[in-house]
Amino acid sequence: MSTAPLLQVRDLTKHYAQRRSFFGARQEGVIPAVDGVSFELAENETLGLVGESGCGKTTTGKAILKLMPVTSGELHYRGTEITNMSAAQFRPLRREIQMIFQDLDAALNPKMRIDGILREAVRLRDPEKDQVAVEQRVYELLDHVNLKKNKLANFPSELSGGEKRRVGIARVLAMRPRLIVADEPTSALDVSIQAQVINLLRTLQSEFGLSFLFISHDLELVELVSHRVAVMYLGRIVEIGPAQAIAQQPLHPYTKALWASLIEKRSHESTIGIKTDLGVFDFERPSAGCRFAPRCPIYADRGQPLECTDPHQTPTLKSTSDGRLVACHFAT
């Protein structure tokens, strides 16, 4: 795996306007969906991005693909700053940066047969191809995703969930990408089908040298497929490190709670001395300083130290002795 970054994300933020009426008085504010996210993704690497629903994982992925404008920050792809590129400037690179969308049904045009969906993608990538060459390319794509040719005549509604996912992956491959943002690629699939999809993605990565940003809430899958894992909480990344290290020896208390919940699920009892029931939290109004402080057992055990809630001492990602990055005043 090359160490040169394919993608660099620097202080990425995406804020949404919030408008409310309270007894006739209009209130305005912002919701920080993504708030200062930074990470790198190398060639042929899979970076898992995990966190609770609503933490900003999908928003981060869509921002990287320029499917939405960002509030601030920088995106660098192959050394080129793409953040403020116009649609026309970004179009040649869009072929290389693709997304596997979570919603199986919304991702495929229900009025088009599979043959038409794949042919359209092939022509977008290679408009000079004649009909015979397009047909040959469609057959190649089917072979890559292990889908039978007789499925070409079907509409998406006539396919199983696993077959729809394979069609979606084939359409992405038609663009000959280098970076794929995979947003919950195994959601709504049976366990056996999930395994098939994961094995397919790993095979394609090895065959074509792909890089993946693998967004998921399934910690077991992330641990299995990722080289490194980034843990996200309320719009910020709190820990980044090798997948095995993150799973076996997490440092940030939120990361510990996530993986403790997985161990509890496996063994039906908690084997780590940390509160795994994180409780309810207002995602729209993160606290000042460390956003995890209101739910953090370390914060409670240490008598609620002021640095955890001081807005001028917000914890930032810092290197540890083993090369990980952790954003915590008291990470152990």
C-alpha positions as CSV (number, residue, x, y, z in Angstrom):
1,M,0.0,0.0,0.0
2,S,1.4,3.4,-1.0
3,T,1.9,5.9,1.7
4,A,1.2,8.9,-0.6
5,P,-2.2,10.3,0.2
6,L,-4.8,9.9,-2.5
7,L,-7.2,12.1,-0.5
8,Q,-6.6,14.8,2.1
9,V,-9.4,16.3,4.1
10,R,-8.5,19.4,6.2
11,D,-10.7,21.1,8.7
12,L,-13.8,20.2,6.7
13,T,-17.0,21.8,8.1
14,K,-20.6,21.7,6.9
15,H,-23.1,23.7,8.9
16,Y,-26.9,23.8,8.3
17,A,-29.0,26.8,9.1
18,Q,-31.5,26.3,11.8
19,R,-34.6,28.5,12.1
20,R,-37.2,28.1,14.8
21,S,-40.2,30.1,16.0
22,F,-40.8,30.3,19.8
23,F,-43.9,32.0,20.9
24,G,-43.8,34.2,17.8
25,A,-40.1,35.0,18.2
26,R,-37.9,33.8,15.3
27,Q,-34.6,32.2,16.4
28,E,-31.8,31.4,14.0
29,G,-28.7,29.3,14.5
30,V,-26.6,26.6,12.9
31,I,-26.3,22.8,13.2
32,P,-22.7,21.7,12.9
33,A,-23.2,18.4,10.9
34,V,-19.5,18.2,10.2
35,D,-17.2,20.4,12.3
36,G,-13.5,20.5,11.6
37,V,-12.9,17.0,10.2
38,S,-9.4,16.1,9.0
39,F,-7.9,12.8,7.7
40,E,-6.0,11.3,4.9
41,L,-6.7,8.3,2.6
42,A,-3.8,6.5,0.9
43,E,-3.8,4.6,-2.4
44,N,-5.3,1.1,-2.1
45,E,-6.4,1.8,1.5
46,T,-9.7,1.3,3.2
47,L,-10.5,3.8,5.9
48,G,-13.5,2.9,8.0
49,L,-15.6,5.8,9.3
50,V,-17.8,4.9,12.2
51,G,-20.0,6.6,14.8
52,E,-23.6,6.8,15.9
53,S,-26.4,7.8,13.5
54,G,-26.4,11.6,12.9
55,C,-22.7,12.1,13.7
56,G,-22.0,13.4,10.2
57,K,-20.5,10.3,8.4
58,T,-22.7,10.4,5.3
59,T,-22.4,14.2,5.1
60,T,-18.6,13.9,5.1
61,G,-18.8,11.4,2.3
62,K,-21.1,13.5,0.2
63,A,-18.9,16.6,0.8
64,I,-15.9,14.7,-0.6
65,L,-17.8,13.9,-3.7
66,K,-18.9,17.6,-4.0
67,L,-22.6,16.6,-3.8
68,M,-23.1,19.5,-1.5
69,P,-21.2,22.7,-0.8
70,V,-19.1,22.8,2.3
71,T,-19.0,25.7,4.8
72,S,-15.2,25.7,5.1
73,G,-12.1,23.5,4.9
74,E,-10.1,22.0,2.1
75,L,-10.3,18.8,0.0
76,H,-7.2,17.7,-1.9
77,Y,-7.4,14.8,-4.4
78,R,-4.2,13.6,-5.9
79,G,-2.5,16.7,-4.7
80,T,-5.1,19.0,-6.3
81,E,-7.3,21.3,-4.3
82,I,-10.9,20.5,-5.4
83,T,-13.0,22.3,-2.7
84,N,-13.9,25.3,-4.8
85,M,-13.8,23.7,-8.2
86,S,-16.8,24.5,-10.5
87,A,-18.9,21.6,-11.7
88,A,-17.2,21.8,-15.1
89,Q,-13.7,21.8,-13.6
90,F,-14.5,18.8,-11.3
91,R,-16.2,16.7,-14.0
92,P,-13.1,14.9,-15.2
93,L,-12.2,14.0,-11.7
94,R,-15.8,12.9,-10.8
95,R,-15.2,9.8,-12.9
96,E,-12.5,8.8,-10.4
97,I,-14.4,9.6,-7.2
98,Q,-17.6,7.5,-7.0
99,M,-20.1,6.6,-4.3
100,I,-22.0,3.5,-3.4
101,F,-25.3,4.9,-2.0
102,Q,-27.0,3.3,1.0
103,D,-30.5,3.2,-0.3
104,L,-30.7,0.3,-2.8
105,D,-33.9,1.4,-4.4
106,A,-33.3,5.1,-4.7
107,A,-29.8,4.5,-6.2
108,L,-31.3,2.7,-9.3
109,N,-33.8,4.2,-11.8
110,P,-36.9,2.0,-11.4
111,K,-38.0,2.7,-14.9
112,M,-34.8,1.4,-16.6
113,R,-33.8,-2.1,-17.1
114,I,-30.4,-3.2,-15.8
115,D,-29.0,-3.3,-19.3
116,G,-29.9,0.3,-19.8
117,I,-28.5,1.4,-16.4
118,L,-25.1,-0.1,-17.1
119,R,-25.0,1.0,-20.8
120,E,-25.7,4.6,-19.7
121,A,-22.8,4.4,-17.2
122,V,-20.4,3.0,-19.8
123,R,-21.3,5.7,-22.3
124,L,-20.8,8.4,-19.7
125,R,-17.3,7.1,-19.1
126,D,-16.4,6.3,-22.7
127,P,-18.7,8.2,-25.1
128,E,-16.7,7.1,-28.1
129,K,-17.5,3.4,-27.7
130,D,-19.7,1.9,-30.4
131,Q,-22.6,-0.4,-29.5
132,V,-20.6,-3.6,-29.7
133,A,-17.9,-2.2,-27.4
134,V,-20.5,-1.0,-24.9
135,E,-22.1,-4.4,-24.9
136,Q,-18.8,-6.1,-24.3
137,R,-18.0,-3.7,-21.4
138,V,-21.4,-4.4,-19.8
139,Y,-20.6,-8.1,-19.9
140,E,-17.2,-7.4,-18.3
141,L,-18.9,-5.5,-15.5
142,L,-21.3,-8.4,-14.9
143,D,-18.3,-10.7,-14.6
144,H,-16.6,-8.4,-12.2
145,V,-19.6,-8.4,-9.8
146,N,-20.6,-12.1,-10.4
147,L,-24.0,-11.2,-11.8
148,K,-25.7,-13.4,-14.5
149,K,-26.3,-12.0,-17.9
150,N,-30.0,-12.9,-17.8
151,K,-30.5,-10.2,-15.2
152,L,-29.9,-7.5,-17.8
153,A,-33.6,-7.7,-18.9
154,N,-34.9,-7.1,-15.4
155,F,-36.0,-3.9,-13.7
156,P,-34.5,-3.1,-10.3
157,S,-37.7,-4.1,-8.6
158,E,-37.3,-7.6,-9.9
159,L,-33.9,-8.1,-8.3
160,S,-33.0,-9.2,-4.8
161,G,-31.2,-6.9,-2.4
162,G,-27.9,-8.5,-3.1
163,E,-28.4,-8.3,-6.8
164,K,-29.3,-4.6,-6.6
165,R,-26.1,-3.9,-4.7
166,R,-24.1,-5.7,-7.3
167,V,-25.6,-3.7,-10.0
168,G,-24.8,-0.5,-8.1
169,I,-21.2,-1.6,-7.7
170,A,-21.0,-2.5,-11.4
171,R,-22.3,0.9,-12.4
172,V,-19.6,2.5,-10.2
173,L,-16.9,0.3,-11.8
174,A,-18.0,1.4,-15.2
175,M,-16.5,4.8,-14.4
176,R,-13.1,3.2,-13.7
177,P,-12.8,4.9,-10.2
178,R,-9.8,5.2,-8.0
179,L,-11.7,6.3,-4.8
180,I,-15.1,4.9,-3.7
181,V,-17.1,6.3,-0.9
182,A,-19.1,3.3,0.3
183,D,-22.0,4.5,2.4
184,E,-23.4,1.5,4.4
185,P,-22.9,-0.8,1.5
186,T,-24.3,-3.9,3.4
187,S,-27.4,-2.3,4.9
188,A,-30.7,-4.1,4.4
189,L,-28.9,-7.3,3.4
190,D,-28.9,-10.7,5.0
191,V,-25.8,-11.7,6.8
192,S,-24.8,-14.2,4.1
193,I,-25.3,-11.6,1.4
194,Q,-23.3,-9.0,3.4
195,A,-20.3,-11.4,3.4
196,Q,-20.6,-11.8,-0.3
197,V,-20.6,-8.1,-0.9
198,I,-17.7,-7.5,1.4
199,N,-15.7,-10.2,-0.3
200,L,-16.5,-8.7,-3.6
201,L,-15.3,-5.2,-2.6
202,R,-12.1,-6.7,-1.2
203,T,-11.5,-8.6,-4.5
204,L,-12.2,-5.5,-6.6
205,Q,-9.8,-3.5,-4.4
206,S,-7.0,-6.0,-5.0
207,E,-7.8,-6.2,-8.7
208,F,-8.1,-2.5,-9.5
209,G,-6.1,-0.8,-6.8
210,L,-9.2,0.9,-5.3
211,S,-9.3,3.1,-2.2
212,F,-12.4,3.0,0.0
213,L,-13.9,5.4,2.5
214,F,-16.1,2.7,4.2
215,I,-18.9,4.3,6.1
216,S,-20.8,2.0,8.4
217,H,-22.3,1.6,11.9
218,D,-21.5,-2.1,11.8
219,L,-18.3,-2.3,13.9
220,E,-17.6,-6.0,13.1
221,L,-17.6,-5.3,9.3
222,V,-15.5,-2.1,9.8
223,E,-12.9,-4.1,11.8
224,L,-12.8,-6.8,9.1
225,V,-12.5,-4.7,6.0
226,S,-10.6,-1.6,7.1
227,H,-6.8,-0.9,7.2
228,R,-7.5,2.1,9.5
229,V,-10.6,3.4,11.4
230,A,-11.7,6.9,12.1
231,V,-14.3,7.3,14.9
232,M,-16.7,10.2,14.6
233,Y,-18.7,11.9,17.3
234,L,-21.1,14.8,16.8
235,G,-19.4,16.1,13.6
236,R,-15.8,15.6,14.8
237,I,-13.3,12.8,14.6
238,V,-12.1,11.7,18.0
239,E,-9.7,8.9,17.2
240,I,-7.9,7.5,14.1
241,G,-5.7,4.4,14.0
242,P,-5.1,0.9,12.7
243,A,-8.3,-1.2,12.7
244,Q,-6.9,-3.9,15.0
245,A,-5.6,-1.4,17.5
246,I,-8.8,0.6,17.6
247,A,-10.8,-2.6,18.1
248,Q,-8.5,-4.3,20.7
249,Q,-7.1,-1.3,22.6
250,P,-9.2,1.9,22.0
251,L,-7.9,5.0,23.7
252,H,-10.8,7.6,23.5
253,P,-13.6,6.9,25.9
254,Y,-16.2,7.1,23.2
255,T,-14.3,4.5,21.1
256,K,-14.1,2.3,24.2
257,A,-17.8,2.6,24.7
258,L,-18.5,1.7,21.0
259,W,-16.4,-1.4,21.0
260,A,-17.5,-2.4,24.5
261,S,-21.0,-2.5,23.2
262,L,-19.8,-4.9,20.5
263,I,-18.2,-7.1,23.0
264,E,-21.3,-7.0,25.2
265,K,-23.3,-8.0,22.1
266,R,-21.0,-10.9,21.5
267,S,-20.8,-12.2,25.1
268,H,-24.2,-10.9,26.5
269,E,-22.3,-9.2,29.3
270,S,-20.0,-6.3,29.7
271,T,-16.3,-7.3,29.9
272,I,-15.0,-3.7,30.0
273,G,-15.3,-1.4,33.0
274,I,-17.0,1.4,31.2
275,K,-20.6,2.5,30.9
276,T,-21.8,1.2,27.5
277,D,-25.2,2.7,27.7
278,L,-24.5,6.1,26.2
279,G,-28.0,7.4,26.8
280,V,-29.8,10.2,25.0
281,F,-28.0,13.4,23.8
282,D,-29.1,16.5,22.0
283,F,-27.2,16.3,18.7
284,E,-28.3,19.8,17.7
285,R,-26.7,21.5,20.7
286,P,-23.2,20.0,21.3
287,S,-21.5,21.2,24.5
288,A,-18.6,23.6,24.6
289,G,-15.2,22.1,24.8
290,C,-15.3,18.3,24.6
291,R,-18.6,17.3,23.1
292,F,-18.5,13.9,24.7
293,A,-18.0,15.3,28.2
294,P,-21.7,15.0,29.2
295,R,-21.7,11.3,28.5
296,C,-18.0,10.6,29.4
297,P,-17.2,8.3,32.3
298,I,-13.7,9.8,32.7
299,Y,-15.2,13.3,33.0
300,A,-17.5,12.0,35.7
301,D,-14.9,10.0,37.5
302,R,-12.5,13.0,37.6
303,G,-15.0,15.3,39.2
304,Q,-16.0,17.1,36.0
305,P,-12.7,19.0,35.3
306,L,-13.1,22.4,33.8
307,E,-10.8,21.8,30.8
308,C,-13.3,19.4,29.4
309,T,-16.0,22.0,29.1
310,D,-13.8,25.0,28.4
311,P,-14.6,26.3,24.9
312,H,-11.0,27.5,24.6
313,Q,-9.6,24.0,25.3
314,T,-11.5,21.9,22.8
315,P,-9.5,18.7,22.4
316,T,-7.8,18.2,19.0
317,L,-6.3,15.2,17.4
318,K,-2.8,14.5,18.8
319,S,-0.4,11.8,18.0
320,T,0.2,9.0,20.5
321,S,3.3,6.9,21.0
322,D,1.9,4.1,18.8
323,G,1.1,6.5,15.9
324,R,-2.6,6.9,16.5
325,L,-4.5,10.2,16.6
326,V,-6.7,10.9,19.6
327,A,-8.8,14.0,20.7
328,C,-9.1,13.7,24.5
329,H,-7.5,15.5,27.4
330,F,-7.3,12.2,29.4
331,A,-7.0,9.4,26.8
332,T,-5.4,6.3,28.3
